[in-house]
Amino acid sequence: MRLPALPLAACLLAHDPAPSASSLPAGSNLRLDPRLAAAALPGAEPVAVWVEFADKGEQGPGDLADRLAAAARDLTPECRRRRDRAHVRPLVDYLDLPLEPAYLSGLERLGFALYGQSRWFNRVALRAGGPVLGELAAMPFVRRVAPVERAMARAREPVSELPADPDEAAAQGPGAPAPGAPRASPAALQALYGQTLGQLSRLHVPALHDSGYTGASVTVCMLDDGFNYYRKHEALRSIPVGASATRDFIRGVTSVEDTLVHPSYFRHGTITLSVLAGRAEGSYLAPAFGCSAALARTEDESGEKPIEMVYWAMGAEWADSLGADIISSSLGYNVFPDSAGTDIPYSQLDGHTTIVTRAAEIAAAKGILVVVSAGNDGANPGVGRKIDAPADANGDSVLTVGAVDSLGVYAGFSSRGPTYDWRIKPDLVAQGVQTLGALALGDPSLYARQTGTSVSAPLVAGLAACLMQARPSWPPVWIIQALKRTASNASHPDTLIGWGIPNGLAALAWVPDTSHTHAPPGRLTLGLAGSNPLRTSGPPTRVRISLGTGAASSCYRVRVFDAGGRLVRELASGSIAPGTELDISWRGDDARGRALVPGLYFLALEGAETAGRRDAVRVVVLR
């Protein structure tokens, strides 16, 4: 039924949107994404769309300040602790503000069912079609109406699955160790670890366990497709999972189990959870068997849905609100199957474009260490054999994990780099061939060997949890640097295995110093030198470009992006000499000098000396 726009506008008169909404175009044509042109024709079937709001209901600078203060008070103790450890400043920002309730209730009163919402991106997902799309776009509090991304998950299913052989451990021992790993496996270790000794020894995890580091006091949030029998399987039932730490974003319930559906559903999460945190002494032991877990179902195994990436982003926001320290996700996206020509092009694998990549970046900015699988497309020329979203996120924020076999040799199915902007991916690798994991088929002692980057990623996430327990004052960036700088391929990282196989014992001994916390000679860097937040009615803020003394002169470009990843304006470009600094001012305006809508913006630096990185600073713009 065609829904009129007027009643919604009328029902919101009591809550007048912020003045910034008046600066938006009067017509809906500039707010309606061109990709929805056909869907907006009379008689068109409803489609899934994002309705992005112009603001969060703030009534001027004073009200916004009050809302930010309230958001800071509402942080859970765990979330505050994690952000403090990661030196997140400001502690809260515009992204942390909730969606304006009046906007949500108004849409619902018009009959729209909101099946997804995001405070980070300030938008809701719903289904609509025909002229009502234009009416939605014309509403005074709406900034943009755009299609929800359709996607096919690429890392949910292992490449292969073989039953575990109960006699294999005794017959073969722990498998071939990685270079530098112990050459022998004492009987005591074999009795403790069972068949997982090999896959853990290659990461030097047993040495961390010997030191008492098992991931205790660390909370890992798993974003996956379901966790059947996680309270029944012998390797999983001892994992602390709080009563409020499970969420199914697809069904809108708290349970993450469903044993009545197809037997291949709701089991991938069980596998990855066991590889990260499982424990059944004498049979099975995972790297972070002492951690706590939060379980989010963000994937639907029954088919390719248009909303799966929406749920991933919602799961990441939920993990932030819980105070999770690590996100581990063996999911990713590279194909849009709804029609020809809508796949994610390689040019969008730049670390800033797709919704899941941007959600992973924001999660990392909130102090979460994000670990994702690289994907299983290393032998798939149809996607260029490349990693996909969110594996393309910057390696200083998100660890992308590829796969090697039991001998430490690159597994041909493991997706490759580089990203479109020539950053090295994957970051690290771990055993992803015949890796032992729990099977969710009802038998509490059933295991199988899995193959795929789905199982290599949780191994590294578990190792990171152990290191985080051992170094509780380290921010995630130091955990990442410790793992990468001490890995097997650190001296010559490449686009097959990145920095190589991590070494937990060497990472534990790594000492941060100024060479890791400041720009090395020759690096072009960007830093905030002015006020933040920035008020458009006040003085401008400044960013500072610096180039070390050990490099030649470099070209640079500074551009402004909004929180949705859209280009706002190019702020400056030119060249800079080595050993010099350059300050650039910004008033919070677009290329035409118009004051921007209040919100979060990114000032990004690109240049010849950034080596494929895009350094960026966050600035909150206020009226």
Secondary structure, 3 states (H helix, E strand, C coil): CCCCCHHHHHHCCCCCCCHHHHHCCCCCCCCECHHHCCCCCCCCCCEEEEEEECCCCCCCHHHHHHHHHHHHHHCCHHHHHHHHHCCCCCCCCHHHCCCCHHHHHHHHHCCCCCCEEECCCCEEEEEECCCHHHHHHHCCCEEEEEECCCCEECCCCCCEEEECCCCHHHHHCCCCCCCCCCCCCCHHHHHHHHHHHHHHHCCCHHHHHHCCCCCCCCEEEEEECCCCCCCCCCCCCCCCEEEEEEEECCCCECCCCCCCCCCCCCCHHHHHHHHHHCEECCCEECCCCCCEEEEEECCCCCCCCCCHHHHHHHHHHHHHHHCCCEEEECCCEEECCCCCCCCCCHHHCCCCCCHHHHHHHHHHHCCCEEEEECCCCCCCHHHCCECCECCCCCCCCEEEEEEECCCCCECCCCCECCCCCCCCCCCEEEECCCEEEECCCCCCCCEEEEECHHHHHHHHHHHHHHHHHHCCCCCHHHHHHHHHHCCCCCCCCECCCECCCCCHHHHHHCCCCHHHHCCCCCCEEEEECCCCCEECCCCCEEEEEEECCCCCCEEEEEEEEECCCCEEEEEEEEEECCCEEEEEEECCECCCCCECCCEEEEEEEEECCCCCCCEEEEEEEEC
